[in-house]
Amino acid sequence: MLLDNINDPKDLKKLSVTELDTLAAEIRQFLIEKLSSTGGHLAPNLGVVELTLVLHYLFDSPTDKFIFDVGHQSYVHKILTGRRDRFDTLRKYKGLCGFVKRSESEHDVWEAGHSSTSLSAAMGMALARDLKGETNKVVAIIGDGALTGGMALEALNHIGHEKKNLMVILNDNEMSIAPNVGALHHYLGKIRTDRHYQKAKEELNSLLNKIPAIGGKIAKTAERFKDSLKYLLVSGILFEQFGLTYFGPVDGHDIPALMEVIKQASQVEGPVLVHVVTIKGKGYSPAEADSFKWHGITPYKIESGQVVKAVGPPMYTDVFADALMELAEKDERIIAITPAMPGGSGLMKFAGRFPKRMIDVGIAEQHAATMSAALAMEGMKPVYAVYSTFLQRAYDQVVHDICRQNLNVVFAIDRAGFVGADGETHHGVYDIPFLRHVPNLVLMMPKDENELRNMMKTAIDYNDGPIAVRYPRTNGLGVPMDAEMTPIPIGSWEVLRSGEQVAIIAIGPMISVAEEAADLLKREGINPRIINARFIKPLDEAMLRSLADDGMQIIVLEEGSELGGLGSAVMEFYSQEQIFGVNVRIIGVPDVFVEHGSVKEQRAETGLTAERVAADAKAMMPRRTRMATGQ
C-alpha cells in the first residue's frame, strides 16, 4: 500500500498524480476502519481527502502554514504528518487529539475547537511573516458553515483591506454540522450551480489568452468587461468586493483540477480565495447519505453503518427537548433558538412540530443571543439552546443585551461539565464563573432528569428576568418522571441526606459522587449531610446560615472551575455576612485545561471522585472525631 510509505509530507512529492488518487482511496478506507472503533468526525474528513493531499503536495509544511478552521477536519493532515500509527488512540485519554494540537506535531500551527477563527489567525501569521521578512505561504482552510460566523467576516474584511499574500480555501460542502442557513449559504449555492457564468468565464479567458499582448486601454477595457460579466451572471461577487481574487468553484475530488487552480491562485499577488466544492462523507455511502448524523459519530459497524449505542436512560438533552415540546404545546410564546446545533441540542423534533417557532441562525452565537433579547422584549419566550462552550462566544451579548435589560430569556446550557473525547475546547466548565456574577441572572442545575423537567417549567414560568438551566452530556439516572412538571421555588436547595459535622454541597452529576462518598464515610461512622444546591444563583442563604449555626464543615463539590464557581459563591456569602469560623473546602476543576479522554478519566485526573471527597471530609473532621474513627 502507498499509505505505508507516507510518514512525512515530503514522501508525497515522490508520487505521481495518478498515485495520489490511489492514495486517496487508501486514506478513506483507513479512516472508515479506524473510526469504526474509536468514533470521531468521519464525514468531514472523508470530504477533504483530495484537498489535503493536494495542499501537502504543492506546499511545504510546516514552513508553509496550514490553518484548519475548527480542526475536526484535520485527520487526513494528521495521517500525512507522521501520526498514522497513533490512530487507534484517537480521542482517547493521553492519545491522539481529535482536533489540531500544537504539542502533537510541528505541522499543527493553530488550535481551534470553535469555528470561524482561521481567517483571523491567517491574517496574524501573514502580518508576522512580512514583518520578519519571510516568504512562506499562509493557507486557511474554512468551511462554508464557518464562513457565516461573524468573526470570519470581520477577518475577511481586514484581509481585503491589507492585501497581504495569503490563500483562503473555502471548503464548500453545503454543511457545517447541520445544514447551513443564511444568505451567504444561498449565495454559494448560486455560484455552485451557475453553469452559464462558468462557461462564459472560460470562453472569455480563452479569448483573452489568444491575444498576444494586451496592454493599456485594451487591457483595462477587457478587465472591465470581465467585471461586468460577473455582475451580470452572478449577483454580488462578494469575495472580490471584499478584495480577494476569486478562483472556482472547483471539484474538490478532482486532483488534477485542484492542483491547477491552487497553482494559479498561489501565483497571484494579494489575498486569494479558492472555492472548493466537496461531498461530506465522500466514499462511504452511509456518511454520504446522512452527513449530519456522520459528522461526529460513535463506534459503528462498517458493513451496515449501524451505530453501536449503549442502552440506558434518556440523555439529558432529549429530556430537555421533550419537556420544551410539552411546554410549547401550551404556550405559544415559546420559541427555540439554536446556533447551528438543532440535532446536538435535541431540537429536531421541536422543529418538526413547530417549524415557525424553531430558529436556527447558523454559526452565529452572538446574533442568537441579541435576537433572543429582542424577542423577549416583544413578549415572546425565547429558549436559547446552546452548548456551554459555545455560549462563551456570546458573553458580551448575555451581559449587555440580555441581563442588563433584565429580559425574560431562557438559556438551555447543554454539555455542562466534562464532555469526554472532544476535550479541552468543548468542556463546559467555565459558564458558572462567567454567568453567576452578572446581575439579574438566575442559574440552575438539576440532580437528575426529573428535576430537569421541573426546572424547564420553572424557567418558562419565571418572568422576572433571564434564567439559565445547565445540564450535562450524559444519560439521566433512570429516575421516575412526575406526570406533571412543577416549578421549583427560586433559590431553594434540598437536603438529600441528613447528617452531622460535615456537609457536602453538590450540583448536577456530582450529587452521585457525593452519595458514593457518603457511603464510604458511613462505613467509618461518619454521616455527612448531602445538599443538592440546585440553584447556583441565588444561593439558599437560609440553609447556608443553618449550616454555620450547626457548626458544619463544608465541602462544595462541582464539575466546574474552582475559580469563581459555586464554592467561591459560598465562601463569598460567609465573608459578606461576616459569618466567621466556617471551614469551606472546594473540590472542582483546577486551574488547568483538561485534555480529551473519557469523563471518568477526566474526573479522576481532577480529583472529582468519591474517594477524594471522603478523604477530604475525614481530614476536615475535628481531631477527637478522627481519633474515634481511627484516623
Backbone torsions as a table, in degrees:
resi	resn	phi	psi	omega
1	MET	NA	140.7	178.4
2	LEU	-62.9	-36.5	-175.9
3	LEU	-59.7	-31.7	-179.0
4	ASP	-61.9	-21.7	-176.6
5	ASN	-101.7	5.7	-178.8
6	ILE	-103.0	101.7	179.5
7	ASN	-118.9	-4.9	-177.6
8	ASP	-158.3	149.6	179.3
9	PRO	-55.4	-28.1	179.4
10	LYS	-62.4	-28.6	179.4
11	ASP	-65.5	-27.3	179.4
12	LEU	-63.4	-36.5	-172.2
13	LYS	-69.1	-9.0	177.0
14	LYS	-85.7	-9.2	-174.4
15	LEU	-93.9	155.8	172.9
16	SER	-84.0	167.4	178.0
17	VAL	-62.1	-39.4	177.8
18	THR	-61.1	-41.6	179.0
19	GLU	-65.4	-29.5	177.3
20	LEU	-63.4	-37.1	176.2
21	ASP	-62.4	-42.3	177.8
22	THR	-63.1	-43.4	179.7
23	LEU	-63.0	-38.1	178.6
24	ALA	-59.1	-43.1	179.0
25	ALA	-64.3	-39.8	179.1
26	GLU	-65.9	-39.0	179.4
27	ILE	-65.3	-41.1	178.7
28	ARG	-61.1	-44.8	180.0
29	GLN	-64.0	-39.3	178.0
30	PHE	-59.7	-46.8	-179.2
31	LEU	-63.9	-44.4	-178.8
32	ILE	-60.8	-41.7	-178.9
33	GLU	-70.7	-46.9	-175.8
34	LYS	-67.4	-43.2	-175.8
35	LEU	-75.1	-15.2	174.8
36	SER	-64.4	-23.7	178.9
37	SER	-96.9	-39.8	-173.8
38	THR	-94.8	-22.4	-167.8
39	GLY	73.6	175.1	179.0
40	GLY	140.8	-167.8	-176.7
41	HIS	-88.6	87.0	-174.0
42	LEU	-79.7	-57.1	-173.7
43	ALA	-57.5	-44.2	180.0
44	PRO	-60.7	-36.2	-176.9
45	ASN	-78.0	-34.7	175.0
46	LEU	-62.5	-27.7	-177.9
47	GLY	-79.3	-16.4	-174.7
48	VAL	-115.9	20.2	-177.0
49	VAL	-61.7	-55.7	-177.6
50	GLU	-64.5	-41.4	-179.6
51	LEU	-59.6	-45.5	-179.2
52	THR	-66.6	-39.8	177.3
53	LEU	-60.2	-46.3	-177.5
54	VAL	-65.0	-41.3	179.4
55	LEU	-61.0	-46.1	179.8
56	HIS	-70.5	-26.9	179.0
57	TYR	-72.0	-39.2	-174.6
58	LEU	-89.0	-30.2	-175.7
59	PHE	-111.8	176.6	-174.5
60	ASP	-123.4	85.8	175.0
61	SER	-75.5	142.8	5.9
62	PRO	-93.3	2.6	176.5
63	THR	-59.5	-49.7	170.4
64	ASP	-81.3	138.4	-170.5
65	LYS	-99.9	121.2	172.8
66	PHE	-101.9	120.6	-177.4
67	ILE	-115.1	106.8	-178.4
68	PHE	-88.4	124.7	176.5
69	ASP	-73.1	133.5	-173.4
70	VAL	68.8	-57.1	176.4
71	GLY	100.8	-8.2	-180.0
72	HIS	-77.9	-2.8	174.1
73	GLN	-103.3	26.9	-175.2
74	SER	-103.2	10.3	-177.5
75	TYR	-62.4	-40.1	180.0
76	VAL	-65.1	-40.7	175.1
77	HIS	-57.9	-41.4	179.5
78	LYS	-66.1	-40.2	179.4
79	ILE	-61.5	-42.1	-175.8
80	LEU	-77.6	-11.9	-176.6
81	THR	-114.1	34.1	168.0
82	GLY	88.9	17.3	-177.8
83	ARG	-117.2	15.5	-177.9
84	ARG	-58.7	-38.9	-175.3
85	ASP	-74.6	-3.9	-179.8
86	ARG	-104.6	6.1	-173.5
87	PHE	-69.8	-18.0	173.6
88	ASP	-66.5	-18.2	-179.1
89	THR	-100.6	8.0	-175.4
90	LEU	-54.5	126.3	176.1
91	ARG	66.6	10.4	177.9
92	LYS	-95.7	163.2	-178.4
93	TYR	-58.1	125.3	-178.6
94	LYS	65.5	12.3	-179.5
95	GLY	-102.4	-162.0	-177.5
96	LEU	-68.8	132.1	-178.4
97	CYS	-74.6	146.8	177.7
98	GLY	-78.2	-4.5	177.7
99	PHE	-124.1	173.8	174.9
100	VAL	-63.2	137.3	-174.7
101	LYS	-139.2	113.6	-174.4
102	ARG	-62.3	-32.6	-179.2
103	SER	-72.7	-13.9	179.8
104	GLU	-80.6	-37.2	-171.2
105	SER	-159.5	148.3	175.0
106	GLU	-67.9	-16.7	179.3
107	HIS	-79.9	-13.6	177.3
108	ASP	-92.6	102.9	-171.6
109	VAL	-104.0	-8.0	-179.1
110	TRP	-150.7	132.5	-179.9
111	GLU	-105.8	138.8	175.7
112	ALA	-161.1	134.8	170.8
113	GLY	-115.3	-7.9	175.2
114	HIS	-108.9	153.6	-173.0
115	SER	-83.5	169.2	167.8
116	SER	72.7	19.0	-178.9
117	THR	-98.1	-16.6	-167.7
118	SER	-65.7	-36.3	-175.8
119	LEU	-70.7	-38.4	175.8
120	SER	-64.1	-42.0	178.5
121	ALA	-64.0	-41.7	179.6
122	ALA	-63.1	-40.3	178.8
123	MET	-62.6	-43.3	178.6
124	GLY	-62.5	-41.7	-179.9
125	MET	-70.0	-35.5	177.1
126	ALA	-67.1	-40.7	176.8
127	LEU	-62.3	-45.9	-179.9
128	ALA	-62.7	-41.8	178.5
129	ARG	-57.4	-46.9	-177.1
130	ASP	-69.3	-36.8	178.2
131	LEU	-65.8	-30.6	179.1
132	LYS	-87.7	-4.4	179.4
133	GLY	74.2	27.2	179.7
134	GLU	-96.1	172.8	-173.1
135	THR	-129.9	12.1	-176.4
136	ASN	-67.5	159.7	176.9
137	LYS	-84.4	148.1	173.7
138	VAL	-123.3	120.6	-175.4
139	VAL	-126.2	120.9	175.5
140	ALA	-103.7	131.1	178.7
141	ILE	-111.3	112.8	-174.0
142	ILE	-130.8	141.4	179.1
143	GLY	-83.9	161.9	-179.9
144	ASP	-66.0	-29.3	175.6
145	GLY	-68.6	-44.8	-179.5
146	ALA	-65.8	-27.1	-179.2
147	LEU	-67.2	-19.3	177.3
148	THR	-77.8	-12.6	179.2
149	GLY	-67.2	139.2	-176.5
150	GLY	-57.5	-36.1	-179.2
151	MET	-63.8	-37.4	178.9
152	ALA	-65.0	-39.7	-179.7
153	LEU	-70.9	-34.3	174.1
154	GLU	-61.3	-44.5	-179.6
155	ALA	-66.9	-40.4	179.5
156	LEU	-58.9	-40.9	178.5
157	ASN	-61.9	-42.8	-178.9
158	HIS	-71.8	-38.9	178.7
159	ILE	-59.2	-45.4	179.6
160	GLY	-64.9	-30.0	179.3
161	HIS	-74.7	-42.8	-174.5
162	GLU	-78.3	-25.9	177.7
163	LYS	61.9	30.8	176.7
164	LYS	-73.9	154.0	176.0
165	ASN	-74.5	107.6	172.1
166	LEU	-156.3	157.6	-177.1
167	MET	-117.4	131.7	173.3
168	VAL	-107.7	120.7	173.1
169	ILE	-97.6	113.3	177.4
170	LEU	-91.7	104.5	178.1
171	ASN	-84.2	99.8	-172.4
172	ASP	-100.9	98.9	177.0
173	ASN	-116.0	14.4	177.9
174	GLU	64.4	14.7	-177.9
175	MET	-141.9	150.7	160.4
176	SER	-107.0	-98.9	167.4
177	ILE	-97.6	-50.1	171.6
178	ALA	-99.7	168.3	176.1
179	PRO	-54.5	137.7	-176.2
180	ASN	-69.9	154.2	178.1
181	VAL	-128.0	160.7	170.8
182	GLY	110.5	167.4	-176.4
183	ALA	-64.2	-38.4	-179.1
184	LEU	-64.4	-38.7	177.0
185	HIS	-59.8	-45.4	-179.8
186	HIS	-67.7	-33.4	177.2
187	TYR	-62.9	-45.7	178.8
188	LEU	-63.8	-36.3	177.2
189	GLY	-62.2	-37.2	178.7
190	LYS	-65.6	-41.5	177.6
191	ILE	-63.5	-43.2	-177.7
192	ARG	-59.1	-37.9	-169.0
193	THR	-101.9	-2.7	-175.3
194	ASP	-84.6	85.7	-177.7
195	ARG	-68.7	-32.6	-179.6
196	HIS	-60.6	-42.1	179.2
197	TYR	-63.9	-45.4	-178.2
198	GLN	-61.9	-43.9	-179.2
199	LYS	-64.8	-44.1	-179.6
200	ALA	-64.2	-39.5	179.8
201	LYS	-63.2	-43.8	-179.7
202	GLU	-64.3	-43.5	-178.9
203	GLU	-64.7	-40.3	179.9
204	LEU	-66.1	-43.7	178.7
205	ASN	-62.0	-39.6	179.1
206	SER	-62.6	-42.6	179.5
207	LEU	-62.6	-46.6	-177.9
208	LEU	-64.9	-34.9	-179.0
209	ASN	-68.4	-21.9	-179.7
210	LYS	-79.9	-16.3	178.8
211	ILE	-81.6	122.2	-172.3
212	PRO	-56.9	-48.2	-176.3
213	ALA	-143.9	116.7	179.4
214	ILE	-110.1	120.2	-179.3
215	GLY	-146.0	172.5	174.5
216	GLY	56.5	-134.1	-174.2
217	LYS	-64.6	-35.3	-178.6
218	ILE	-64.2	-42.7	179.3
219	ALA	-62.4	-44.3	-179.9
220	LYS	-63.9	-40.3	178.3
221	THR	-63.1	-42.1	180.0
222	ALA	-62.7	-42.7	-179.9
223	GLU	-65.6	-40.3	178.4
224	ARG	-63.8	-38.1	178.8
225	PHE	-64.1	-40.9	177.3
226	LYS	-61.7	-44.0	178.5
227	ASP	-61.4	-43.2	-179.9
228	SER	-63.0	-39.1	179.1
229	LEU	-61.5	-42.6	179.4
230	LYS	-61.5	-46.4	-179.5
231	TYR	-64.6	-32.7	-179.4
232	LEU	-68.9	-40.4	-170.0
233	LEU	-102.8	-24.3	178.0
234	VAL	-132.3	111.0	-175.4
235	SER	-66.8	136.4	172.2
236	GLY	100.0	-55.7	-172.3
237	ILE	44.7	55.2	-170.5
238	LEU	-54.6	-50.1	-171.6
239	PHE	-68.1	-38.8	178.6
240	GLU	-69.7	-30.4	174.4
241	GLN	-69.2	-27.0	173.8
242	PHE	-74.6	-12.1	177.6
243	GLY	102.8	10.7	178.3
244	LEU	-104.2	141.0	173.7
245	THR	-77.7	127.1	-172.8
246	TYR	-97.9	133.1	173.9
247	PHE	-125.4	133.8	175.7
248	GLY	124.9	-168.9	-0.6
249	PRO	-74.6	151.1	179.5
250	VAL	-126.3	144.9	178.5
251	ASP	-65.3	115.7	-176.6
252	GLY	-73.8	-0.6	177.9
253	HIS	-114.5	6.4	177.0
254	ASP	-103.8	98.1	-172.7
255	ILE	-60.7	-47.9	178.7
256	PRO	-59.5	-42.6	-179.9
257	ALA	-64.9	-42.3	177.2
258	LEU	-59.0	-46.2	-178.8
259	MET	-60.1	-45.0	-176.6
260	GLU	-63.1	-46.4	-177.7
261	VAL	-67.1	-43.5	-177.8
262	ILE	-69.3	-35.0	174.5
263	LYS	-61.4	-46.4	178.6
264	GLN	-60.4	-45.4	-177.6
265	ALA	-63.5	-35.1	-176.8
266	SER	-71.5	-13.6	-179.5
267	GLN	-93.2	-4.8	-177.4
268	VAL	-86.3	137.5	174.6
269	GLU	-77.0	139.1	179.5
270	GLY	91.0	-177.6	-176.1
271	PRO	-75.3	141.4	178.9
272	VAL	-129.9	153.9	174.6
273	LEU	-126.6	123.5	177.7
274	VAL	-105.4	116.5	-176.5
275	HIS	-90.8	106.8	-176.0
276	VAL	-109.4	123.4	179.9
277	VAL	-98.7	120.8	-177.0
278	THR	-126.4	167.6	176.9
279	ILE	-110.3	116.4	179.1
280	LYS	-68.7	127.2	-177.4
281	GLY	88.5	9.7	-175.2
282	LYS	-49.7	127.3	173.4
283	GLY	96.0	-5.3	176.3
284	TYR	-133.5	108.9	-167.3
285	SER	-57.2	-41.1	177.8
286	PRO	-61.0	-37.3	-179.1
287	ALA	-74.1	-34.8	176.2
288	GLU	-67.1	-37.8	-177.1
289	ALA	-72.0	-30.4	-177.4
290	ASP	-143.8	73.5	-177.4
291	SER	-68.7	-21.5	175.4
292	PHE	-64.0	-51.4	179.4
293	LYS	-63.0	-38.4	-173.4
294	TRP	-93.0	9.9	175.6
295	HIS	-59.0	-56.7	173.2
296	GLY	-127.7	120.8	-168.3
297	ILE	-128.9	146.8	171.5
298	THR	-82.8	172.3	179.4
299	PRO	-51.1	148.7	-172.9
300	TYR	-148.1	166.6	175.3
301	LYS	-92.7	122.6	-171.7
302	ILE	-60.2	-46.0	-172.6
303	GLU	-64.7	-43.8	-174.9
304	SER	-98.1	-20.6	-173.6
305	GLY	76.8	10.2	-179.4
306	GLN	-73.2	128.5	-179.0
307	VAL	-81.7	136.4	178.5
308	VAL	-84.4	111.5	-176.8
309	LYS	-117.8	142.1	174.7
310	ALA	-78.0	141.2	178.3
311	VAL	-91.7	134.3	180.0
312	GLY	177.0	-168.4	178.7
313	PRO	-61.5	162.8	-178.9
314	PRO	-65.4	153.4	174.3
315	MET	-67.4	149.4	174.9
316	TYR	-56.8	-36.7	179.0
317	THR	-57.6	-43.8	-179.1
318	ASP	-70.7	-35.4	177.0
319	VAL	-63.8	-44.2	175.9
320	PHE	-56.9	-48.6	-175.3
321	ALA	-63.3	-42.9	179.5
322	ASP	-65.6	-40.2	178.5
323	ALA	-64.1	-40.4	-179.7
324	LEU	-64.6	-41.1	177.9
325	MET	-62.8	-42.0	179.1
326	GLU	-61.8	-41.3	179.1
327	LEU	-70.6	-37.0	-178.2
328	ALA	-68.6	-25.7	176.3
329	GLU	-61.4	-30.0	-175.7
330	LYS	-103.1	-10.4	-174.5
331	ASP	-136.0	104.2	-176.3
332	GLU	-73.6	-6.8	177.6
333	ARG	-76.0	-19.9	-172.9
334	ILE	-71.4	125.8	176.2
335	ILE	-128.1	128.0	177.5
336	ALA	-92.7	135.6	-177.7
337	ILE	-129.8	134.3	178.7
338	THR	-140.4	142.2	174.1
339	PRO	-93.0	79.3	175.2
340	ALA	70.1	21.2	-179.5
341	MET	-129.2	50.3	-178.6
342	PRO	-65.4	-35.3	178.9
343	GLY	-76.7	-50.7	-179.1
344	GLY	-60.6	-30.6	179.3
345	SER	-89.9	1.5	175.5
346	GLY	79.0	19.4	-170.3
347	LEU	-100.7	9.4	-179.1
348	MET	-64.6	-41.6	178.3
349	LYS	-66.6	-37.8	177.4
350	PHE	-60.8	-42.1	179.8
351	ALA	-62.7	-37.5	178.4
352	GLY	-68.9	-36.2	-178.4
353	ARG	-82.3	-37.9	-176.9
354	PHE	-129.3	67.8	-174.1
355	PRO	-59.0	-31.6	-179.5
356	LYS	-80.4	-14.1	-178.1
357	ARG	-110.2	16.4	175.7
358	MET	-121.1	119.3	-174.9
359	ILE	-123.3	114.8	173.0
360	ASP	-101.6	114.8	-174.5
361	VAL	-91.4	0.3	-172.8
362	GLY	80.5	-170.3	-177.7
363	ILE	-75.6	83.1	-172.8
364	ALA	-155.0	65.5	-174.9
365	GLU	-61.9	-37.4	-179.1
366	GLN	-66.7	-46.4	178.0
367	HIS	-59.0	-42.6	-179.2
368	ALA	-59.9	-40.4	-178.8
369	ALA	-66.8	-48.5	-178.0
370	THR	-68.6	-37.4	175.6
371	MET	-62.0	-39.3	176.5
372	SER	-60.6	-39.5	178.2
373	ALA	-59.8	-45.5	-178.9
374	ALA	-67.1	-38.3	176.4
375	LEU	-60.3	-44.5	178.6
376	ALA	-63.6	-38.5	179.9
377	MET	-62.3	-28.6	-179.2
378	GLU	-94.8	15.3	172.5
379	GLY	92.0	3.9	176.5
380	MET	-85.5	173.0	178.9
381	LYS	-121.2	80.0	-177.7
382	PRO	-72.6	135.1	174.5
383	VAL	-115.0	106.7	-176.1
384	TYR	-90.5	102.1	-178.7
385	ALA	-91.3	116.9	-171.3
386	VAL	-152.3	145.9	173.9
387	TYR	-69.0	147.0	177.9
388	SER	-53.1	-46.2	-176.5
389	THR	-64.5	-30.1	179.6
390	PHE	-85.0	-23.3	175.9
391	LEU	-64.1	-25.5	176.1
392	GLN	-53.5	-31.9	-175.0
393	ARG	-74.3	-14.3	-177.0
394	ALA	-113.3	25.1	-172.6
395	TYR	-59.0	-45.9	-178.1
396	ASP	-62.6	-38.5	-179.5
397	GLN	-67.6	-36.2	176.3
398	VAL	-61.5	-45.8	-177.8
399	VAL	-72.1	-54.6	-168.1
400	HIS	-77.9	-42.9	-171.7
401	ASP	-95.1	-31.4	-174.9
402	ILE	-101.5	-60.9	-174.2
403	CYS	-70.3	-40.3	-178.8
404	ARG	-61.3	-35.2	179.6
405	GLN	-91.6	1.7	176.1
406	ASN	52.5	53.8	-175.3
407	LEU	-96.6	149.8	-173.8
408	ASN	-82.2	68.5	175.5
409	VAL	-100.5	135.6	175.4
410	VAL	-101.4	125.0	174.7
411	PHE	-99.8	121.0	172.8
412	ALA	-103.4	100.2	-169.0
413	ILE	-99.3	100.9	-178.1
414	ASP	-85.6	165.4	178.4
415	ARG	57.4	38.8	175.8
416	ALA	-79.4	131.3	-175.4
417	GLY	96.1	-162.9	-179.9
418	PHE	-70.2	146.4	-178.5
419	VAL	-117.8	3.3	175.6
420	GLY	81.1	-123.5	-166.3
421	ALA	-66.5	-23.8	178.8
422	ASP	-72.3	-22.7	167.7
423	GLY	77.2	-155.6	-163.3
424	GLU	-64.1	-28.0	179.6
425	THR	-78.0	-11.5	-174.2
426	HIS	-119.2	-6.2	178.4
427	HIS	-60.2	142.7	177.0
428	GLY	-102.0	61.0	-173.9
429	VAL	-111.8	5.9	-176.3
430	TYR	-116.7	-4.0	-174.1
431	ASP	-72.0	-31.5	178.6
432	ILE	-61.8	-50.5	179.2
433	PRO	-61.3	-38.3	-175.4
434	PHE	-86.5	-6.0	176.7
435	LEU	-106.0	-37.7	-167.9
436	ARG	-69.8	-20.6	-179.5
437	HIS	-89.0	-1.7	-179.1
438	VAL	-85.0	126.4	-179.4
439	PRO	-57.4	150.6	172.9
440	ASN	80.3	-12.5	-173.3
441	LEU	-90.0	133.3	171.5
442	VAL	-99.9	136.2	-175.5
443	LEU	-130.5	124.6	-175.6
444	MET	-125.9	159.2	168.9
445	MET	-150.8	130.2	-175.5
446	PRO	-84.7	154.6	175.9
447	LYS	-84.7	-21.7	-179.1
448	ASP	-156.4	178.4	-174.7
449	GLU	-69.5	-31.2	177.5
450	ASN	-67.0	-40.6	178.4
451	GLU	-67.8	-30.1	175.2
452	LEU	-62.2	-43.7	177.7
453	ARG	-58.6	-44.9	-179.2
454	ASN	-67.7	-31.0	176.0
455	MET	-69.8	-33.3	175.3
456	MET	-64.5	-40.2	175.6
457	LYS	-63.7	-42.0	177.6
458	THR	-58.3	-45.1	-176.4
459	ALA	-66.6	-42.6	-178.5
460	ILE	-69.3	-35.3	-179.8
461	ASP	-76.1	-19.8	-175.0
462	TYR	-74.6	127.9	-176.2
463	ASN	-126.2	20.0	-177.1
464	ASP	-107.2	17.2	178.3
465	GLY	136.4	-168.1	-177.8
466	PRO	-71.5	146.9	-179.1
467	ILE	-145.2	140.5	-175.3
468	ALA	-129.3	140.3	171.1
469	VAL	-123.9	127.4	-178.7
470	ARG	-110.5	143.3	-178.4
471	TYR	-149.0	155.4	-169.7
472	PRO	-87.3	169.8	175.5
473	ARG	-92.0	66.6	-179.0
474	THR	-145.3	172.5	169.5
475	ASN	-76.3	155.2	173.5
476	GLY	-69.7	-172.5	-176.1
477	LEU	-96.2	-5.3	-178.4
478	GLY	80.9	24.1	-179.2
479	VAL	-76.7	156.8	175.1
480	PRO	-62.9	147.6	-179.6
481	MET	-101.9	135.8	173.7
482	ASP	-64.4	143.4	178.7
483	ALA	-63.5	-37.1	179.5
484	GLU	-121.9	139.9	174.8
485	MET	-74.0	136.9	-176.9
486	THR	-125.6	129.6	178.7
487	PRO	-65.7	148.9	179.8
488	ILE	-103.1	134.6	178.5
489	PRO	-55.9	128.0	-177.5
490	ILE	-59.0	130.8	175.9
491	GLY	81.1	10.9	-177.9
492	SER	-96.7	132.0	172.7
493	TRP	-100.3	170.9	176.7
494	GLU	-136.0	143.3	176.3
495	VAL	-88.6	118.2	-178.9
496	LEU	-90.9	-31.8	174.9
497	ARG	-139.1	131.7	175.0
498	SER	-77.8	155.4	-178.9
499	GLY	-177.1	177.7	-177.1
500	GLU	-135.5	161.8	175.7
501	GLN	73.7	-47.1	-179.7
502	VAL	-131.8	138.2	177.5
503	ALA	-119.6	135.1	174.8
504	ILE	-107.7	110.6	177.1
505	ILE	-94.9	119.2	-174.0
506	ALA	-136.0	161.0	177.3
507	ILE	-133.0	150.6	173.3
508	GLY	56.0	-136.5	-177.4
509	PRO	-62.5	-17.4	179.7
510	MET	-71.7	-13.3	173.6
511	ILE	-60.3	-43.9	179.6
512	SER	-63.2	-39.5	177.6
513	VAL	-64.4	-41.0	178.6
514	ALA	-62.2	-39.9	-179.5
515	GLU	-69.4	-36.1	174.4
516	GLU	-62.9	-42.8	178.7
517	ALA	-63.3	-39.4	178.5
518	ALA	-62.5	-37.8	177.9
519	ASP	-64.9	-39.2	176.8
520	LEU	-64.3	-42.5	-177.6
521	LEU	-69.8	-33.2	-178.4
522	LYS	-61.8	-32.5	178.5
523	ARG	-63.2	-21.0	-179.1
524	GLU	-107.3	16.3	174.3
525	GLY	81.4	15.2	178.9
526	ILE	-110.8	128.0	-178.3
527	ASN	-117.3	93.7	-178.8
528	PRO	-76.2	152.4	173.1
529	ARG	-86.7	131.9	179.0
530	ILE	-110.8	127.9	-175.6
531	ILE	-122.5	128.4	174.7
532	ASN	-87.9	102.7	-178.6
533	ALA	-86.1	64.4	-171.2
534	ARG	-65.0	-20.7	172.7
535	PHE	-107.8	113.4	177.7
536	ILE	-79.5	-31.2	173.0
537	LYS	-150.5	125.2	-2.0
538	PRO	-75.8	157.3	175.3
539	LEU	-74.4	158.0	172.2
540	ASP	-85.2	87.8	-173.7
541	GLU	-65.5	-34.7	179.2
542	ALA	-62.7	-41.1	179.5
543	MET	-69.2	-38.9	178.0
544	LEU	-62.8	-38.4	177.2
545	ARG	-65.8	-38.8	-179.3
546	SER	-67.4	-34.3	176.4
547	LEU	-63.7	-41.1	177.4
548	ALA	-65.1	-43.2	179.7
549	ASP	-61.5	-34.2	-179.2
550	ASP	-83.0	-1.7	179.1
551	GLY	68.6	32.4	-175.4
552	MET	-78.2	140.9	163.5
553	GLN	-78.6	141.1	-171.8
554	ILE	-124.2	130.4	169.3
555	ILE	-114.3	128.9	174.1
556	VAL	-106.5	121.9	-172.9
557	LEU	-116.5	118.3	-176.1
558	GLU	-147.2	141.0	175.7
559	GLU	-91.8	64.6	-178.6
560	GLY	-159.6	174.1	-176.5
561	SER	-57.8	130.6	174.6
562	GLU	-63.7	-32.7	-178.8
563	LEU	-80.7	113.2	175.9
564	GLY	82.8	9.3	-177.1
565	GLY	-89.4	-156.3	-179.0
566	LEU	-61.9	-41.1	179.4
567	GLY	-60.3	-41.5	176.6
568	SER	-61.3	-40.3	179.7
569	ALA	-62.1	-40.6	179.0
570	VAL	-64.2	-45.3	179.7
571	MET	-65.0	-38.4	178.0
572	GLU	-62.8	-39.3	179.5
573	PHE	-60.3	-49.2	-178.8
574	TYR	-63.4	-36.4	178.6
575	SER	-67.0	-47.0	-178.1
576	GLN	-65.3	-35.9	-179.8
577	GLU	-84.4	-0.5	-179.1
578	GLN	54.4	42.5	174.1
579	ILE	-97.1	103.8	-171.1
580	PHE	-98.6	160.3	175.4
581	GLY	86.0	6.1	178.0
582	VAL	-90.2	124.3	-178.6
583	ASN	-93.6	114.9	-178.1
584	VAL	-119.0	128.7	175.7
585	ARG	-119.5	132.1	-178.6
586	ILE	-102.6	129.3	171.6
587	ILE	-118.6	107.4	-178.7
588	GLY	-149.8	-160.5	179.8
589	VAL	-81.7	120.9	-178.3
590	PRO	-68.8	178.3	-173.5
591	ASP	-80.7	59.0	178.0
592	VAL	-143.2	158.9	171.3
593	PHE	-87.5	126.8	-176.2
594	VAL	-96.0	124.7	-174.3
595	GLU	-79.8	179.5	-173.9
596	HIS	-68.8	160.4	-177.9
597	GLY	155.9	-166.2	173.8
598	SER	-82.4	158.0	177.7
599	VAL	-60.0	-38.1	178.9
600	LYS	-60.7	-43.3	179.5
601	GLU	-67.8	-37.3	179.3
602	GLN	-67.5	-38.3	176.8
603	ARG	-67.7	-39.2	179.0
604	ALA	-64.6	-41.2	-179.2
605	GLU	-62.3	-34.7	-175.7
606	THR	-99.3	2.7	176.0
607	GLY	81.3	18.8	178.2
608	LEU	-90.8	64.8	-176.9
609	THR	-129.4	157.6	178.4
610	ALA	-62.1	-37.9	-178.7
611	GLU	-63.0	-43.1	179.0
612	ARG	-65.0	-42.3	-179.4
613	VAL	-63.8	-44.2	-179.5
614	ALA	-63.3	-42.7	179.7
615	ALA	-62.8	-42.5	179.1
616	ASP	-66.3	-38.4	179.5
617	ALA	-63.3	-43.1	179.2
618	LYS	-65.0	-38.6	-179.5
619	ALA	-66.9	-23.7	-178.2
620	MET	-87.2	-12.9	-176.3
621	MET	-67.8	148.3	174.1
622	PRO	-54.7	151.0	-172.5
623	ARG	-58.6	-40.0	-177.5
624	ARG	-66.9	-30.0	177.5
625	THR	-70.6	-41.3	179.8
626	ARG	-63.2	-38.6	179.6
627	MET	-66.0	-36.9	-178.8
628	ALA	-68.2	-27.6	-179.8
629	THR	-98.8	8.3	176.9
630	GLY	83.1	17.9	-179.9
631	GLN	-89.5	NA	NA
